[in-house]
Amino acid sequence: MSELWFYHLERASVDEALPELLGRLLERGGRALVVSPDEERLKSLDSHLWTFRDDAFLPHGLDTEPGAARQPVLLSATVRNVNGASMLFALDGTELDPQELKDWERVVVMFEAADEAGVARARALWAASKSAQIPVSYWRQSPQGRWEKKA
């Protein structure tokens, strides 16, 4: 059964937090699918993951490009595991059905505190997941910037 992790972004934006989390996953040999229904967000992330630091980049691609199945990090508008990812990162209110998450080791739902609709969607998904007896946890950044499990 998948674990569902909620990352509440109060101090960082998705663009700041996501590369760090993806980098850790790749270091452990994992693969990721990053999903957003916002095509502009995907284009922005595609560029950002190459340039987010002067001394590093994250190998990735868009699912609309050739070779998508080979990408360690795949950016997509749909929840389709083309690249054999173990983790799904859901951004921008990606629609998730708790009953359809069993194929992932972990699903990370990222939402920014300033996005009231995103916070409401995350709360609804939390409640539905708890009702379906899916293991859930809630993560927040400490004042030092480290992620801490709060629930």
QUIKA-V983481 format. One record per pair of residues at least 24 apart in sequence whose C-alpha atoms are under 6 Angstrom apart, sorted by the first residue. I is the first residue (numbers start at 0). GAP is how many residues later the second one is. If there is no record, write none. Layout:
BEGIN
[[I/GAP] [I/GAP]]
END
This chain:
BEGIN
[[0/101] [1/100] [1/102] [1/103] [1/104] [2/103] [2/132] [2/133] [3/102] [3/103] [3/132] [4/103] [4/131] [4/132] [4/133] [5/102] [5/103] [5/132] [5/133] [6/103] [6/132] [7/103] [7/132] [8/102] [8/103] [8/104] [9/103] [30/41] [30/42] [30/54] [30/55] [31/41] [31/53] [31/55] [31/56] [32/40] [32/41] [32/52] [32/55] [33/41] [33/54] [33/55] [34/40] [34/41] [34/42] [34/55] [35/41] [35/55] [35/56] [35/58] [36/40] [92/25] [97/31]]
END
